[in-house]
Structure formats: C-alpha cells, structure tokens
Amino acid sequence: MRDWRGIRAEIGDRVFYMTADGARKPKLHEAWVEEVGETHVRVRQTASPFGEMIGNDHEVRWLHRPEDFVVVKGHGFI
C-alpha cells in the first residue's frame, strides 16, 4: 500500500499518523510497519524498525486509507 504521496510502505519503514476523537485533541503517532498488503498497513507504535519491542504501549493499528499515514524512508526527513 502507498501513502497519499504515492510512496510504498514496506516492512520496517517508519510512518506517522494522526488520531483524534471527540474526547481528546488530535495526536501524532510514530510507528513502524510490521505488515503490508494491497489495502492496508499494520503498524506497531513501540517497535523498532527490526520488530524489537520497547516501552509499555504495544498498540497495533491497521491503517486502511492512504491519506491516514505518511511513510518516512531514509535519514534526515524529520
């Protein structure tokens, strides 16, 4: 699956996505891609690019729409 810019997500890529609901302010999340399909990307917030778990929040999230995330490849983008 590709993000809104057309960059294809691959396992180990760093991605950023936003969450918002009626009770909380929008929040930016950093995550690592664990699985990629044609219509979805599975990310884990607390994993390193190599799947190593860090921290206490092991949330897994499925991103289904290209406009929901931005893929970051390489160094020095952020």
N, C-alpha and C positions, 0 to 999 in steps of 0.2 A: 504494500500500500504506500502511496505517496502523500506527502503533506500538501498544503494548499499552494505551495510554490512549485510542486512537481518533483521534489526531492524524495527519492525512495528510502523508506525506513528499512534498516537491516538490523539483525540481532547484534546487540552491543552498542548501538547508537544512543546518544544522549538526546532526549526530547524534552520539550517544555509544553505544558498545557495548563489551562485555567479551569478552576471550578468556582461555581457561585450558586448560592441558593437564597431563599428569602430570609433566612435567619443570620447569615454571615456575609461578610464582604467577599468580593472575588479574591481568589488566592492563586498565585502562580506556583506550579509544582515542577520540579526537576525529576526526571525518571530515566530509567534505562530500558531499552527494548529487549524483551525476552522472547517474543514470538511475532512473526509477521505473516499475514495472509493477504489475499487479494482484497478483502473487505474490512480488515481490522488489524490493529496492532495491540499486543498485550505488553504493558509496561509495569515495572516494579519500582516504586519510589525510592526504596532504600538499598537497591542493589548497585554494585559497581558494574562497569562495563563487562566484567567477566562473571557475573552472577553471584558474587560474594555478598552475603547479607551483612548489613551494618545497621545499627540503630534498633529501635524497638518497633517502629511502624513498618510492617511488611506488607503494606497495601498493594494489591494487584488491581489494575484497572484496564479495561478494554476500551480503546479509542476506535470509534467506528466511522467518523467522518473526517475527511482531510482537513477541514477548517478547524478541527479540535486540537491540533498539535503542530509544533514546529520541530523539525529534525535538525540537530546540530552535528556536523561532521567535521573532524579535524580539530585544530587548536586555534585559540585566539578569536573565536567568534563572539564570546560574551565577556 
